Amino acid sequence: MAGTAGSSLTAELNRLASTTGKAAQGAANVYAGTTGLGLIGALNKKASGARQPSAYKGLNAICNELAGTTGKSATDALRTI
């Protein structure tokens, strides 16, 4: 189910994590099935559990990878999932 036009990154992460009211980092950890990671770390682990921090992608790139899109902003990419 795709997200809502105009929604925030935090709202999209909460939607994907099936949570409400969490900060972006907390929602990303729930979505990724991780705990205690930063936003970028959690999303990179969601994409590839074996990915090492030295190979982490930036926010827009990792959100596009997760969404199977290219060239979108992080929020726009997550809205397509």
Salt bridges, closest charged atoms under 4 A:
GLU12 OE1 - ARG15 NH2 2.74
GLU65 OE2 - ARG51 NH2 3.03
GLU65 OE1 - LYS57 NZ 2.74
ASP76 OD1 - ARG79 NH1 2.34
